[in-house]
Amino acid sequence: MKQVVTFGEVMLRLKSPGVERLLQTPALEATFGGGEANVAVSLANYGVDSAFVTLLPDNVLTDACLRELRGLGVDTRHVQRAPGRMGIYFLETGAVQRPSKVVYDREGSAISQAKPGDIPWDNVFENAGWFHITGITPAISQSAADVAIEAVKAAQKHGVTVSCDLNFRKNLWKYGKTAQQVMPELVKHTDVIVANEEDCQKSLGLHADSVHAVEKGELDTAQYQRTAQLLMDTYPNVSKVAITMRESYSADHNGWSACLTTRDGFYVSRRYDITDIVDRVGGGDSFAGGLIYGLNHLDGPQQALEFAVAASCLKHTIHGDYNRVTVAEVQALAKGSGSGRVER
């Protein structure tokens, strides 16, 4: 497989210890994370040649971040040093009926000030076979949205497959445009869509049926199939739509599965009952990384989907944004080994 390139913002993640409230104690755990970087790390763990593209300030935080990404096997040669700052997000992990909370502090970040022409996309895509982006980048600023659209058009010109995780974040669209005004242009140049139960509505304005079952602990796979089919009918360039299906019983206990709609069929994964969740941040990114791997390395859509869901299930057991698992570990779970017994 040729190189997989991802593009987006990586941030400093500051998290309260355990399940404490933010600033309940005067300590925060500092790590790095961001949707597209998380996908690049997942793929590197699977042995895939992956590269991450972004803009970051010229300071020691960037040095530490890039050192970590390189240590995890991610190619960072196309990262640009630019004016601005590194964005921050503060995370408070929920427990039982108290939900997790995220506070963003990313205004003025280097990537938010990026302009078309800042990144040499012809060089970036020279050896690429797949490009992944999310709906987070075009939500940051108008100029970041312009660069995101420039990127998918350049990928398409180079014959690179494009995947997009719609990743709607209502707290990010603050610069005067809505997701529904921006995302359709990006999706017009996308081959594979990843979404959750509400992204298609909030990002694209597509309403097949009501999809609020996540909060009720109920799922109707037929409505997700209709939503995916409507998306593909609206955007003929899209050949696959993967929708993650989360049943949220509490902050610690979720049901987890997904479905995949292609031009030739509809596939539903095994369902996992995830209890005692360690960290669900990055769960969707780990699914996207697993799906990209599965579609390129496994035999057919069903196996690709099962790999992606199993990979994401394992991410719920790992602290931090990154999914630090191997192909063998994911395949073991996908094949039914979920007891958690000590391996010797």
PEBEL-V808195 format. One record per pair of residues at least 24 apart in sequence whose C-alpha atoms are under 8 Angstrom apart, sorted by the first residue. I is the first residue (numbers start at 1). J is the second residue. Records with the same first field share a line. If there is no record, write none. Layout:
I = J ; J
This chain:
1 = 48 ; 49 ; 129 ; 296
2 = 49 ; 127 ; 128 ; 129 ; 130
3 = 48 ; 49 ; 50 ; 51 ; 127 ; 128 ; 129 ; 130
4 = 40 ; 48 ; 49 ; 50 ; 51 ; 128 ; 129 ; 130 ; 131 ; 132
5 = 40 ; 50 ; 51 ; 52 ; 53 ; 124 ; 125 ; 128 ; 130 ; 131 ; 132
6 = 36 ; 37 ; 39 ; 40 ; 50 ; 51 ; 52 ; 53 ; 131 ; 132 ; 133
7 = 36 ; 37 ; 52 ; 53 ; 54 ; 131 ; 132 ; 133
8 = 34 ; 35 ; 36 ; 37 ; 52 ; 53 ; 54 ; 111 ; 133 ; 134 ; 136 ; 137
9 = 34 ; 35 ; 36 ; 37 ; 54 ; 55 ; 87 ; 111 ; 137
10 = 34 ; 35 ; 36 ; 37 ; 54 ; 86 ; 87
11 = 86 ; 87 ; 88 ; 89
12 = 86 ; 87 ; 88 ; 89
13 = 88 ; 89 ; 90 ; 91
14 = 88 ; 89 ; 90 ; 91
15 = 90 ; 91 ; 92 ; 93
16 = 90 ; 91 ; 92 ; 93
18 = 93
19 = 92 ; 93 ; 94 ; 95
20 = 92 ; 93
21 = 92 ; 93
22 = 90 ; 91 ; 92
31 = 320
32 = 65 ; 320 ; 321
33 = 320 ; 321 ; 322
34 = 321
35 = 134 ; 136 ; 282 ; 285
36 = 132 ; 133 ; 134 ; 285
38 = 282 ; 285 ; 286 ; 321 ; 322 ; 323
39 = 285 ; 286 ; 288 ; 289
40 = 74 ; 289
41 = 69 ; 72 ; 73 ; 74 ; 322 ; 323 ; 324
42 = 286 ; 289 ; 290 ; 322 ; 323 ; 324 ; 325
43 = 289 ; 290 ; 293
44 = 72 ; 73 ; 74
45 = 72 ; 73 ; 324 ; 325 ; 326 ; 327
46 = 293 ; 325 ; 326 ; 327
48 = 293
49 = 74 ; 75
50 = 74 ; 75
51 = 75 ; 76 ; 77 ; 78
52 = 76 ; 78 ; 79
53 = 78 ; 79 ; 80
54 = 78 ; 79 ; 80 ; 111
55 = 79 ; 80 ; 81 ; 82 ; 110 ; 111 ; 114
56 = 80 ; 81 ; 82 ; 83 ; 84 ; 85 ; 86 ; 109 ; 110 ; 111
57 = 81 ; 82 ; 83 ; 84 ; 85 ; 86 ; 110
58 = 82 ; 83
61 = 86
62 = 86
78 = 124
80 = 119
82 = 110
83 = 110
84 = 108 ; 109 ; 110 ; 111 ; 113
85 = 109 ; 110
86 = 110
93 = 279
94 = 251 ; 252
95 = 250 ; 251 ; 252
96 = 250 ; 251 ; 252 ; 253
97 = 250 ; 251
98 = 250 ; 251
99 = 250 ; 251
100 = 251
111 = 144
112 = 140 ; 141 ; 143 ; 144
113 = 141 ; 143 ; 144
114 = 143 ; 144 ; 147
115 = 143 ; 144 ; 146 ; 147
116 = 143 ; 146 ; 147 ; 150
117 = 147
121 = 151 ; 154 ; 155
122 = 154 ; 158
125 = 155 ; 158 ; 160
126 = 158
128 = 160
129 = 159 ; 160 ; 161
130 = 160 ; 161 ; 162 ; 163
131 = 155 ; 160 ; 161 ; 162 ; 163
132 = 162 ; 163 ; 164 ; 165
133 = 162 ; 163 ; 164 ; 165
134 = 164 ; 165 ; 166 ; 167
135 = 164 ; 165 ; 166 ; 167 ; 168 ; 183
136 = 166 ; 167 ; 168 ; 169 ; 172
138 = 182 ; 183
139 = 169 ; 172 ; 173 ; 174 ; 179
140 = 172 ; 173 ; 174 ; 175
141 = 173 ; 174 ; 175
142 = 175
145 = 182
148 = 186
149 = 185 ; 186
152 = 186 ; 189 ; 190
153 = 189
156 = 189
161 = 190 ; 191
162 = 189 ; 190 ; 191 ; 192
163 = 190 ; 191 ; 192 ; 193 ; 194
164 = 190 ; 192 ; 193 ; 194
165 = 193 ; 194 ; 195 ; 288
166 = 193 ; 194 ; 195 ; 199 ; 200 ; 203
167 = 195 ; 196 ; 199
168 = 199 ; 202 ; 203
179 = 203 ; 204
180 = 204 ; 205
187 = 235 ; 238
188 = 235 ; 237 ; 238
189 = 237
190 = 237 ; 238
191 = 237 ; 238 ; 239 ; 240
192 = 238 ; 239 ; 240 ; 241 ; 242
193 = 238 ; 240 ; 241 ; 242
194 = 241 ; 242 ; 243 ; 244 ; 288
195 = 241 ; 242 ; 243 ; 244
196 = 243 ; 244 ; 245
197 = 224 ; 243 ; 244 ; 245 ; 246
200 = 227 ; 231
206 = 230 ; 231
213 = 247
214 = 245 ; 246 ; 247 ; 248
215 = 247 ; 248 ; 249
216 = 247 ; 248 ; 249
217 = 247 ; 248 ; 249 ; 255
218 = 247
219 = 245 ; 247
221 = 259 ; 268
224 = 259
225 = 259 ; 261 ; 266
228 = 261
229 = 261
239 = 263
244 = 284
251 = 277
252 = 276 ; 277 ; 278
253 = 277
256 = 309 ; 313
257 = 309
258 = 305 ; 309
259 = 305
260 = 301 ; 305
267 = 301 ; 302 ; 305
268 = 302 ; 305
269 = 302 ; 305 ; 306 ; 309
270 = 306 ; 309
272 = 313
274 = 313 ; 316
277 = 316 ; 317
278 = 316 ; 317 ; 318 ; 319
279 = 315 ; 316 ; 317 ; 318 ; 319 ; 320
280 = 315 ; 316 ; 317
281 = 316 ; 320 ; 321
282 = 315 ; 320 ; 321 ; 322 ; 323
283 = 312 ; 313 ; 315 ; 316
284 = 312
285 = 312
286 = 311 ; 312 ; 315 ; 322 ; 323
287 = 311 ; 312
306 = 334
307 = 331 ; 334
310 = 334
